[in-house]
């Protein structure tokens, strides 16, 4: 049952305390990484057989063009149309995130600036497990495509028969993915980080996974870049008396069905609404196909928190810094300016969180576990490198040189000072 609490209850401080850094799991993760690093494809194949019960060969690791063609044949025209509409909206949104190089000359004749270059090769991890996520293919691949990444390498766990779900393959083809490999879990992360005979080494790994995948990403960070350390999903709904309890309950359950450790939280000054949502959650849980998962999530990390007013509700939302924040209130735009910490903000009764998951355009790969205080959604910027540009003519160096020499000598870096002094001698 969804618990009802006041803002002063200890429950509130524990709502998003779901962090599990996995120190106890790290030795096992390190062992799988070592296996892949040392044995390449054979290490990936062995781990895939052990954890995904799929018996693959080296030649079968990569998804073939024939498999992709067969996948298209299995996807209905209506579903393909929906996928393509979502793709176009997501791509259009991310196209607006492109960065422009800039150069700034000064009166002394020097020029400084910044240029952007895409990564050469990006790896995207698409989860399997309790559900398949074609939408995650779009959200991870399209920003890389817009950024201009030449090679987009996708890894995803295979089914026990060695296949990949058709819509996942179609989403990859529609998003510009270059190669697809049947590998998931730690072994997939290790393969992307180190490279194998079949799977190319990448520059960056993006995409959410389970705790083992998260630990693996943390361990290979530095060898490659990563996007973020994602945890279980979460939603906070800030609602007032205008909110429909049926819709609020539906939105809470839309996250609770993800994972037993997902958090679904209502924050409202209306005690009657909290009670109505509690009742409605029970009704909707009874007919939910993923009832078992959602029930555990609601029992462990669900709550309806009653505050003194909307201002207090907004402040609590900022403290929680949720992945998804719904402002289900009258005139939600008037409250948007008070939101400091959230991965994505959904405004009004009809901006339900799944709109963002599938279709609105903004990325659904979002910071979790309160990390929206310092992390941002996945974007085109994640697939770009910034390079500084410096041009210094002689007349500028003549003016600045003595200052540079003085600073270098103060730091005890005489060779630095001499590199400038010798130039000044020639001016």
N, C-alpha and C positions, 0 to 999 in steps of 0.2 A: 504493500500500500504506500502511496505517496505521503510522506510525512509532512505535517504542518508545524511550522516553528516560528517563533518570533525572532527578530533580528538579533536579539541578545543571547539566544541559545548557543551553546557550544557547538551544536550541529552545524551552524553556519560556517564556522571556521574550519570545519572538516569537509565541507562539501566537495572541494576540488583537490583535496589532499590524496591524490591517487598516484603520485609519483612513484615509479618503480624503476630505479636506475639499473637494476638487474645485476648487481655485483655478484650475486650467487650464481647467475647464469653465464657470467663472462668467461669462465674457463672453457665451458662447452662451446661457446661461440668462437673463442680463439682457436680451438682445435679444428673446427670446421673451416675457418679461414685458412689455417695452415695447410689443411688437406687440399684445398683448392689451389693455394699458392704453389704447393710442391708438386701437385699431380695434374693441374689443369683440368681439361675436360673430364678425365677419369674421376677426379675429386667431385666435380659437379654432378656427374652421373650417379656416383655412389650415394651422395647425400640426397639426391632427388628420389632415388629408389627407397631410401630409408625413411624419409619424412613425407614424401608425397605418393609413395607406392606406385610410382611410374617407372617402368623399366625402359630406359632410353638407350640409344647408341650415340656415338659421337656425331654420326651423320644425321641423326634425328633431333639434335639439339635445336637447330634453327628451323623455324617455321618456313615451309616452302611456299612458293608462289601458288602451287596447286592447292595447298591447304587454305590459302587466302581466297582463292577463287571459289572453292567449295563452301567457305564460310559465307560469302556473299549470296550464294544460292539458298542458304538456310535462313537468311534474314528477310523478313517480310518487307514489301515495298513501303508499307506504312511506317514500320519501325525505322527503316533506312532514312525515310523523309524526316522523321523526328530527330534522328541522330545528326543529319546534315544541317538542319535548322539550328540545333544547339551548337554544332561546330562553327557555323558562320557567326553566331552571336558572340561566342567565346573568342574567336579570332579577331573580330572587329574590336572588341573591348581591349584586347591586348595590343592591337596595332596602335592604339592611342598611347601606349606606354613607351614607344620607341624613343630613344635618346638621340640628340643631335650633337655632333662634335662642335666645339667652340674654341675660338682663338682670340686673345686679347693683346693687341699691341700697346706699347706705352710711348711716351714722348721721347724716351731715351733710345727707342728703336728695337727694344727687345720684344719678344712674343712669347707668351705662355698660353697653354691651352690644354684641352682634354679631348682624346679621341676614344671611341668605343669599338671594340672588336668582339664578335661572337666567339664562344667556345668552339673548338674544332669538333668535339664529340661529347655528347651528353647521354647519360644512362637514365632511363626512367623505370622505376619499380612500380608495377601494378599488382596490388594484392589479389590473392585468391581466397581460399579458406571458406568461411561461412557464407560468403556472397561474392559475386563477380562485379567488377566495377568498370564497365566501358566508359563511364563518365570521367573516371580518373585518368583514363588514357587521353581523353581530350584535354583535360586540365593540365596535365604534365607535358604533353607533346606540343600543343599549340603555342605556348609561350616560347619554347625552344625554336620552333619553326619560324615564328615572327622575328625572333632575335637573329636569325640567319645561321643557326647551327647546321653544319654540313651533314653530320651523321647523328641520328637519334636512335639509340639502341634501347630496345625495350626488353625487359625480362618479366616473366609472369609464371607462377606455378602451374604446371600442367595437371590435368585430370589424371586419375589412375590409369586410364587407357592411353595416356600420352597426348591427348588432344588439348586444345585451348578453346574455350567457349567462342562460338562464331561471332557474336557481336563485339567481343573484345578484339578479335582480329580485324574485323571490319572497321572499328573505331581507330585502330592503329593505322590501317591503310588510308583512311580518310583524313588522318591528322599529319601525315607526312613522316611517319616512323620509317626509318631506313631498314632496320633488321629487327626481327623478333626472335627471342630465345625462350625455350621452355625450361625455365629455372626460376625458383623462388627461394625465399628464406635467406639464411646466412650465405649459402653457397652462391646465390645470385649476386649478392652485394660484393662478395669476395671476387667473383669472376669479373665484375665490372671494374673493381679497384685494381686488380693485378693483371687481368687479361688471361685468356687461355688460348689453346689452339684454335678454338672456334669463336669465342666471345671476345670482342675487342676491349682493350683497356680504355676507360673514358676519363674525361676531365672532371666531371661532376655527376653525382648521383642524386636524383630527386624522387620524391614519391613516398607515401606513408606505408607502413607495414606493422607487423606485430612487434612485441617487445624484443624478440630475437633480431629482427631486421633493424630495429632502432639501435640496439647495442652494436650490431655489426657496422652500421653507418658511423657510429661514434668512434669505433676502433680504427676505421680506415680513413677517418678525417685527417687531412694533412697530406696523405698520399694522393687523395682526390678531395675535391670540395663536396659538400653536401648542402641541402637546402635548410633543413631544420631537424630537430629530434622530436618527431610527432608522437603524441600519446593518444589515449582514448578520446573519442569525440565528446562534445559537450554543447549544451544550449542553455542560455538564460533568457527567459521571457519576462520582460518588465511590462506589466499590464495594469490598467486602471478599470474603473467600473464599466467602461465601454466594451470591454473584451467579452467575447463569446467563449464560455468555458469548454464547449465542444471543440472549438478550434485550438484553444490553448492546449488542451489535453492531447489533441492529435499531433501538435508540433512537438510537445515533450516526448511523445512516443516515437516520433520520427527519428530522434537521436538515440533513444533508449534501445531501439532494435538493432543498432549497430554492433554493440559490444556489451558484455556484462559489466564492464567498468566505465561505460559511458555515463555522463552526468546530465540530468534533465532537471532544471530548476526554474520555478516560477517565483518572481519577486513582485509583490503587490501590496498596496495599502488596504486592499479590500478583503477583509476576512471572509465575507460571504463568497467571493469569487474563489478564494483558496479552497474552501470547502466543496464548492461545486466542481472545481477542477479535480480535486481528489476523487470525488464520486465518478466523474466522467472517465478518468484514467482507468479505474477498475472496469467500467463497462467496455471500454475499447480494448483493454488488454484481453478480455475474455474471447474476443474473436480475432486477435492478431495472430497471423501465421508464425511469427517469430516470438511468440508469447513467452517462452521460457527465458530467452535472452533478455527481452525487455523487462520482464518481471524482476530478474536479478538486478538489473541496472536501476530500476525504480526503487527497489528495496534498499540497495546499498548507497546509491548516489543521487537519489531523487528527493526533491523537497519543494514545498510551497512556503516561502518565507514571507511573513506579514510584517510590513514596515509601517512607520508612522505616516509617511506621505510619499509622493512620487519622488521628491528630491532625495529622500533617504534611499529609495529603491534604486535610483540612478547611481548614487554613490556606492552602494553595495555592488552593483554591476561592474563599476570601474575597479573595485577591489578584486573581484573575481576574475576580471580580464578574460572573458570567455572567448572561445573559438567563434561561436555564433551568438549574436545578441539581437533579440527581437524587441522592438519598441511598439508594443500593441497598445497604444494609447491614443487619445484624441490629440490631433495636431502633432504627430510624431516629429515633424521637421523642427518644431520649436525646441525640442529636447536634444536634437542631434549634436548641437554645439557643446553640450555638457558631457558627451561621451569621449573619454580619453583612451580607454583600453578595450579593444575588441578586434577580433580578426575580421569579422564582417558584421555590418549592422543592417537589419531588415526593418523597414518602416511601414507600419500600418497593418490593417487586418488581413490584407491579401498578399503581402510579401512574406509568405511562409518560407521557412528555411529551405525546403526542397527546390524552391524557385532558384535559389543560388546554387544548389548542388548540381543542377542539370542545365539551366537554360538562361539565366539572366545575363551571363557574360563574365563577371568577375570570377577569379579563381576560387575553387573550393578547397585547395590545399592551404590550410590556415594554421596559425599557431594555436597550440592547445595547452592545457594545464597552467593557465595564467601567464604563459610566455607572450601573450599579446601585449604585455607591458614593454617588450623590446624586440619582438619578431614581427614580421609582416607577411601577408599572403605571398604565395609563389607568384612571380611576375617575370616579364621579359628581362628585367634587370638581373635576375638570377642567372641568366645565360650569357651575360655580357661581361667583358673585362674593361676596366677603365685604364687608360695609359696617359700619363702626363707628357706634355710636349714643352720643351724649353729651347728658345733661340736667343742667344746673347751676342750682339755685335760689339766691336771693339770699343765704341764710344760709351756704351752702357757699362762694359766691364771697367773702363777707365774710371768711371764715376763710383762704381760699387766695390771695385777690387780691394781698396784699403779696408773697408768694413769686413769683407769676407776673410781677408788675411788675419785681421784682428780677432775675429770670432774663432777661426780655426786654431790659431796659436793659443788662445785661452783654453781650448779643449785638449791641447797637447798633440794635435794632429799636424805636425810640421810639414809632412808631404802634401797635405791638402793646401796649406798656406803657400808652399813653394809652387804648386801647380798654377796658382793665381799670380803669384809674384813674378814668375818667369814670363807670363803673358804681359803683365804690366810693363816689364822692361822693354817689350817689343812695340809698345804703343807710343 
